[in-house]
Amino acid sequence: GRKRADDRKVINGILFVLATGCRWRDLPERYGSGVTAWRRLKRWSEEGIWEQIMESLRDCAYNDSKFSMETVCVDSSFVETKKGEKIPLTTATRERKV
């Protein structure tokens, strides 16, 4: 079978998608396959592994003084569609969802 994609490369790809909002299929080649990244995120999330990865990254950033929780911004203006793509909520849609 195929050689397993490197976890670090996949994590960097997942973080790239989450940070930029690009579609999984548009993930730059340097991060490997967008399908692989999406599947790993799904599996890791279901198994609680993704939360552990994020906690570990947060702890490393805190220890290196590269991260501060003084200011936090959460963007919740996107919802998942049937194909997993993100679409912006309109004001009317947002009001109906609340």
C-alpha positions, 0 to 999 in steps of 0.5 A: 500500500501507500506510505503513510503521510507524515503527521507533522506535514498533515498537522501543518496542512490542517492548521493552514486550512483552519487559518486561511479558510481555504478549501481542503482540495486547494491545500498547497502541495507542500502540505500533502493531500487535502483529503488526507488532512481532512480525514486525519482531522476527522478521525483525530477529532472523533478520538480526542487526539486533535484536542491533545495536539492543540493543547500540546501546541498551546503549551509549547507556545506558552513556554516559548512566550509566543502566545498569549490569551490576553486577546482572543477572537472567535469567528463563527460566521461560517457553517458546514454544508453537505459537502463540507465546504464553508459558506458565510451566514447572512444576517437573516440566516444568523438571526434564524439560527439563534 
